[in-house]
Amino acid sequence: MELKDLKQFVANHDNFEIRVITHSGSRFYQVELEDVEGERHMLTQRAKPMLFRSLDDAYMDLKRAGIHRAYLVQHVPHDEVIGRDAHYSEPLTSRMPLVF
């Protein structure tokens, strides 16, 4: 989903979730939208995943699209390595609410 498509989506819908995703050991962030049907859309630029070097960069583009709340999700491979189930979608275990 391109940034212009995200702006249109936000203008026409109100039931969706935005996630700013990072991986342990990485300095980059990606943005994902999950709509009411459960479909996930990564923010892209020219059909390639859009990467942000800082949270501030992600905040600026999301603000321009009319979004002021998101969840920060950090993927940590430790759970998968030792055989535990990953709990990335459970609100209190791996997601931190962001307001900007």
PyMOL commands that set and color helices and strands:
alter all, ss='L'
color gray80, all
select helices_A, chain A and resi 3-12+55-64+78-81
alter helices_A, ss='H'
color red, helices_A
select strands_A, chain A and resi 16-23+30-35+40-42+44-45+48-49+69-75+95-99
alter strands_A, ss='S'
color yellow, strands_A
deselect
rebuild
show_as cartoon
